[in-house]
Amino acid sequence: MKSGRIEIHLYGTLRSLVPESRPDEDTVLWLDHVSGETFGALIVRMGLSSGDLGDCFIDGTLAKSSDAIPEGARVGLFPFNMVLLCGGQHLKGHGYTHTDVDVDYY
């Protein structure tokens, strides 16, 4: 972890955000941490839209647009064509195994 920064791991077609990235190596982009910035604001700052993305994570937890990005966070960004194989409904609050009703992904 680098102080004052966030570590963004890019997957699939999003690797193109890092020049000369290779699919057989980790593609990591380091950005300055912005205090109070949400996941949604980070995506805008990166020049992306929610339609560009599939399931994404902040420190291993499924990211919501309103989630704050802590300093030193590890963010995983997957493109729209890469989503959880099971659909991730247990993580997205379908109600059968999770009680977080404020989750709105679709």
N, C-alpha and C positions, 0 to 999 in steps of 0.2 A: 504494500500500500504506500502510495506517495501522499504526503500531507497536503491538504488543500485541493486534492484532485479526486476524480472518479475514474474508475477503470471500466471501459465499455468493451465487452467481447461481442464481436460481430460474426454472424453465421450466414451461410447461403449467399444469396445475391448481395446482401448488405456488406460483404467483405470488400466490395468495390469502393467503399468509402475510404479505404486505406490503400493508397497506391502501391502496386507491386505485392499485394497480399497473395498468399498461396493457400489453397484448400487443405494442404497437408500440414499446415502450421497454424498456431493460434493467431487470430487477427484481433489485436487489441488497440483501442484508441483511448488515449488519456485526454480528459477534458478538465478544465478548472471547475471546482465545486462552486456552485452558486447557492448561498444560504437561502433556504426556504423554497428552492426550485422543486416543482413537482415533476413526475415522470412525463406528463403531458407537455409541460413547458420544455423539458429537455429534448423531447422529440422534435418540437418546433425549432428549437435552437440548432438542432442538427440538420434542419432542412428536410425533415421527414414528415409524413402524416400517418395517422392511425391506420389508414388503408394500406400502407406499405408494410405493416407489421403483423406478425402472427402472435403467438404467446411469448411474452417477455418477462424477465425476472429481475428483481432487485435483491441482492444478497440471497439468492436461492428461493425467493418467495414470488409467486405470480404477481406481476405489477398491474396496478390500476392507475389510470390517468391522474388521479388525485393524490397518489402516494408521494410523500416527500422523499427526496434523494439525500441520504445522509453523507457527510464528508467521508471519503474513503470507500464508498460503496462500490460493489462489483455489480455491473448491470449487464445482463445478457439480452441482446436484441436478435430476434429471429424474424425473417421476412414473412410476408403474408402467406406464403405457400408452405410454411413450416409451423405446424401446430402440434399440440400434444396428441399422441396416437389415440388415446382413449377419449379424446375430446376435452379432457380435463374438467369434466362437469363437477367432480367432487371438489376441485379447487375453485371453481367458478360460481359456487353457491346454488346448485340446482335444488337443494333442499333435502335430498335423501341422506347425505352424510355430512352436510355442512350447514351451519345456521347463519352464515353471513349473507343477509338478504340485500345488502346495498351493492352487491357486485352486479354490474351491468356490462357485459362484454358483447352481446349480440342484439 
